[in-house]
């Protein structure tokens, strides 16, 4: 978590785009769903075996969260 925090602060300090950095950072839910699906089996994770419908539901949920954060940030 410390690496995430330092990366976010560094991105804001370097690029001076706090809004864009926040939207990209909020995409971590989407990336985590994809990461578990792609490399989770390397760590004996069995989520991949639950099937495509579970993956699609999680992907839609992560996408909705990303869309909500994007709308909230852009609506300011």
N, C-alpha and C positions, 0 to 999 in steps of 0.2 A: 504494500500500500504506500510505503514511503517512496518507492520508485515512481509510482503513478503521480503522487503529489509533486515531487520534484520535477517530473517531466512536464506536468501541466503548468507549473509556475515558470519553468524555463521557457516553454513555448509562448506564454503570455509576455514574458520579459523580452524575448528575442523579437517576436513578430508584432507585438503590441496590438493584438486582435483578440481581446478577451472573449467576445461573443463567439467568434469562429472556433476558438480553442475549446470553449464550453460545449459547443455542439459536437465537435469531433470527440471530445472526452466522453460525452454521453453515449456515444456509439459503442462503448466498451461492452454493453450488454449484448449487442449484436455480434461483436467479435468473439465474445466468450461462448456463445451458442455455436458459432462456426468452429472455433478452436476445439471444443469438446467433441464435436462431430468428426472432425478431421484427425486429430491426434490423441483423443481420449483413450483409444485402445492401447496406446503405448504405456499408459499408466493404469492398466487393468480396469478402466472405466467401462461399464456395461450399458451406458445410455444409448449407444449406437444400435444396440440390439432391440430397442423398443419400437423401431420401425419409423417409416417416413412420416406418418401422421403426427407422431409426437414431435419430431423434428420440425415439421411445418408449423405446428402450433407454437412452439417455442420461438421460431424465427419470426412469426407474425407478431407475437407478443413483444419481442425485442425491437422489431421495426416500429410498432405502435409507440413504444416508449421513446424511441429516437425521434419520431415525428412529433410527439407531444412536447418534448424538450425543445425541438427546433421551433415549433410554433410559439411556445412560451417566450423564448429568447427573442424571436423576431417581432413579436407583438408589443414589445416594450416601447 
